[in-house]
Amino acid sequence: MSVQSPRPKVALFAPHPLLTVTIEMEGTERQQIHFHAGGQGAWAARMVAHMGATPVLCGFLGGESGELLGGLLEQAISPGEMRIVKSSAASGCYVTDRREGKRKLLAMTLSEPPTRHELDELFSLTCAEAIACGWLIVTNPMPGSALPLEIYGDLVADAKANGCRTLVDLSSPRMDSALRGGPDVAKLNDWELAEMVCGPVSEPAQLLAAAERLREMGADTVIVTRGEQPALVLGADGPRRLTPPRFEHGYREGCGDSMMGALTAAWALGESFEQALAVGAAAGAANFLRHGLGSASRDVVERLVDSVTLEPWPAPAPAS
């Protein structure tokens, strides 16, 4: 009888999972109200689980919204694990209306900053889980200013010092802090990159120069997603273009988080980094085909992988 190897575990620093309430139409007359666990870390964790690894989500839960969110979160990341710090502040929640086909935000309330003791507990708990798992994804808080900036660089540095592969999906100024720790992968989108370098990145030369600055700041590999355009992957072996299958109609919410979760899961499962990039791109595309929220199935992702291309970044056209 063959013995199955255990699922690899991936720790996620997901400080602020969100309770999401969505109003939709079923047919032409019936309304549906859906309750889900949401937010960047929750969506990435969900895709880690779908792709065959075990997410270990580390975050805060509090208040009435946190009580409701706990069960939804546990269900969303199954068969994952949760390492929760109970916070005195209530967890965030938002309500969206999709009855007309487009996403319309009706109301949002976000969590207050944690106390120092709560933050210390989450930081130490995440460090311990990252070291035990060997893999760590770091995501943004909500709101972005909720946590002190030094926590991101310290978390990456401490995890790396103990042999943990670290992948960060952050916006500035949290990304600036994380880069001090030297993450293996830094992922962001083009407008976040433009904000970091305080300049345009619309031209290929500008994009490459900006991504190189992030490598100089500490990242081993930089991934810049650009909506419907191919992503830039910049590592020690030069720039490459990552192109997923293109679809015209879908939902962008959670695509980048699905990409990060699937990429990390595939890498942790033993795939090469190049193959993990393809899996990540396929997961982002599969998420787009659904209602977002890190909800793509593994079967769909695996069917889309062959439609992803990873090739050298085009050389600049010679000056005329």
Secondary structure, DSSP 8 states (H G I E B T S, - for coil): --------EEEEE----EEEEEEEEETTTEEEEEEEEESHHHHHHHHHHHTTSEEEEEEEE-HHHHHHHHHHHHHHTTT-EEEEEE-SS--EEEEEE-TTSS-EEEEEE------HHHHHHHHHHHHHHHHHHSEEEEE--SSTTSS-THHHHHHHHHHHHTT-EEEEE--TTHHHHHHTT--SEEEEEHHHHHHHHTS---SHHHHHHHHHHHHHHT-SEEEEEETTEEEEEEETTEEEEEE----SS---TTHHHHHHHHHHHHHHTT--HHHHHHHHHHHHHHHHHTTSTT---HHHHHHHGGG-EEEE--------
